[in-house]
Amino acid sequence: MIYRSSHYFRYDEYFPFLFINSSLAPPFDHIPILTHVPEWFPGIDFESGARDWHTDLQNMIDQSLEFVKSQIAAGVASKSFTSDLLERKMSTEEEQDIKWTTGIMFAGGVGTTVSSNYAFFLAMTLYPDVQKEAQEEIDAVVGSDRLPAFVDRFAHDFIVNITDFSVVTVLRRVIANDIHNGYYISKGTLVISNVWGMPHDPSTYSDPMEFSPDRFLPGEGESPPTDSRNICFGFGRCIVSGSSVQFNEG
């Protein structure tokens, strides 16, 4: 779906260069000094992997754009974000901007969306009682004569809470010396937000280790707990830009 929006071709049509094992990503960003270690040093084989992944990334960006350009030239291009931009007159610099904007649009969305869907299907398989309750809510709101629409979303409190369980995080740099829980953290230190611990905090959520979407619903006479969406989409300057769609109540 993401590639259809950005470039309009299917996963099984055009993915020869995207099978990258992200779990083996080079640690250069986390430990910059490793960039100075020679490749022949034992255990530094990830440098050659990094070169291969750089080539894969460049192929993804270049070939995606060339595919759409060839479709436009042949007069068979389907409507997509890329084709819409390319059909306008532009400079070489503007085409580069389009190439990387649309490429990153795909790259940034496919991993997060696919992994979230995998997690959702796994949860529904492991917890059929939750799946049954979710289906009952859909039937009560939507009925059986049409598919759910975006406007129905905010009538589905239980389903919204099922899907708000994926979390993302990025490295952050401390901008001033700080002391946290007795630990001194110097300015410039790279830190990782504990986004797993936040939604699993027993002082905020009851039975946090249980898959229970009901925990996010306020009890009778109680205030609702912290909205998990304020965690799962990040926060501060590193918040996921697409979170505006998730929060859209229109």
N, C-alpha and C positions, 0 to 999 in steps of 0.2 A: 504494500500500500504506500509506503514512504517513497519507494523508488518510482512508483507510478505518478506520485505527486511531483517529485523533483525532476525526473527525466522520462518517465513513462516507458519502462520496460520491466518485465517480471523477473523475480528472483531466479527462476530456472532458465531464463533466456540469457542472462548477461552477468554472471557472477564468477568468472574464472579467477579473479584476483582478490577476492575478499575473505578467503578462508585463512585468517590469521589467528594464531593462538594468543589472545591478549593476556592470558595468565602468565605468559613468558615474556612480557614486555620488558625491555631493558630498563634497569634502575637508574639511568643517568639523571633523570629529573629529581629523584629522591636523594641520590648520592652523587652530586656533580663531579667530585674529585675522580670518579671512575673514568671520566673521559680522558684522563692523562695516563691511564694504565695501558701498556702496550698489549696488542691483541694476542701475542704469543704467550702472555702470562696465563698460567693455569686457571681455568674457571672463567675466562673472559671471552668465551665463545659467543656471547650475546652481541658482540660488536658486529660480527658477520650477519647475525640475524637482524640486527637493526638496519643494515644496508639493504637486506632483502625486503624488509617491511617498508623501507623508504621507497623502494622501487614499486612495490605493490600499491602504496598510497598514490604515487605519481600516476601509475597506470589507471587507477580508479578515477582520479580526477580528470586525466586527459581523455581516456577512452569514453567516459560517460558523456563528456561534452561533444566529442567527435561523433558519437552515435547519434545524438540529437541533431547535429549539423547535417549529417548525411541524410537523415530522415526529412529534414526541411528541404534540402536540395532535391530530393526525390519527390517532394510534394506529398509525402505520406505521414508527416509528423503528427502525432496526437497532441492534444493540448496538455501542456505541463508547465511548471514554473520556468524551466530552462528554455523551452521553445518560445514561450511568451516573451522572454527577455531578448532572445537571439533574433527575433523577427524585427526588432527595432534597429535603426542604424546606430553603430557604436564604433568607438576607437579600439585599437588593440589593447590598451590598458583597461578599458571597460569590459572587454571580453574576458580578460584575465580575472577581473573581479567577479564576473558572472560564473566563470568556471570554478573558482574556489568557493564562492558563496553557495552555489548549488551542490557542489561536492561535499562540503562540510554539513550542509543541511541534511544530506543523506547519511553521511558517516556518523553524525551526532545523534541521529534518530533511530537508526536501525538496531544498534546494540541495545539501547535502553528499552525500546519498544519490544523487541523480540524477547529479551530476558524477562521483562515484566509479564509478557504473555505466557512464557514458559512457566513462570512462578504461579500465575493465575490458574493455568490448567492443572498444574501439580496440586495446588491447594484444593481445587474442586474435586480432584480424584481422591485425595486423602481424606476430605471432609464432606462426604455426600450429604450429611444433614444440613450443612451450610449451603450447599448447592440447591437443595430442595427448598430451603427458606427463601433463597434469592429468587428462584423461579416463581414461587408463590407471590412474591412482591411484584415481579414483572407482570404476572397475570392479572393482579389486582389493579395495577396502574394502567397497563397498556391494553389488556384484553387479549384476545386470540385472533383478531381480524387484521392486525397490522404489525409492522416491526417497530421497535422502540425508536424514538427520535431524540435529538439532543434536548429538546424542551422537556422531555420526560425525566431527564437525569436528576433533577433536584427534587423529584418526588420519590426517589429511590434511596432513602437514607441507608438502608442496610447494604445495598449493592455498592454505593459510594464508599462505604467503609471497608468492603471487601477489597476493592481495587486500590485503596490508598495504603499499600503496605510496602511498596518499593522505595528504596532510598538510594541517593547518590551523594558522592562527596568528592572534593578535590583538595589538593594540598593548599594550605594557606600559610602566609608568612606573618609572623608576629611583628607589629609595627612599633612596639615599645617594650622595654623590659617589664616583666610581670612575675608575680608569684601566685601560683595556683595550688591550693591544697598543700602548701609547704614546699613546693618545688619551684626553683628559680628558673624562669624561661627567658633567655636573653633575646634582645631585639634581633630580628632577622631569622630566627629559628623557624624551620618548616614544621608545621603541625597538621594533624589530620583530625577532623571533627569526628567524635564518636557517634555517628548517626545511627549505628546499630543500638547503642545503649540508650539513646533518647526515647525511642518508642517502646523500649523494654524496661523502662524505669517503673518499679513497683509502687513508688510513691505517687506516680501520676496515673498509671493504668493498672487496673486490677487484673491479676493473673496474666502478666505480660507474655509469658512463655506459651500460652495457649492461643491457638488460632480462633479468635472470637471477635468477629466484627461488632458484636453488641457492645463491646467495651467502650466504643467511641460514642455511643448514644447516651445522653444524660438520663439518669434515673429519676424517678418521681421526686420532684422538689429539689433536685440537684442541678448544679451548673455542669455544662458539658466539659469533658476533659480537654486538654490541649489538642488543637486540631493537628492531626498527624501530617497534613499537607504542608504545614509550616516547617516540617522537618524533612520530608521525603524529597522536596524539590530544592533543597539547599536554602541558603539564607545569605543576607548581605550582598556584596557585589558579585558573588558567585552563584546566585540563584538561577535556576534553569529558566531561560527566557520564555520557553513554551508553557510555563506554569500558568500564564494568563489565560490560556485556553481551558485548563483544568478548573480555574477559579471562576470562569465566566458564568454568570448567573442569568445572562440574557438569552 
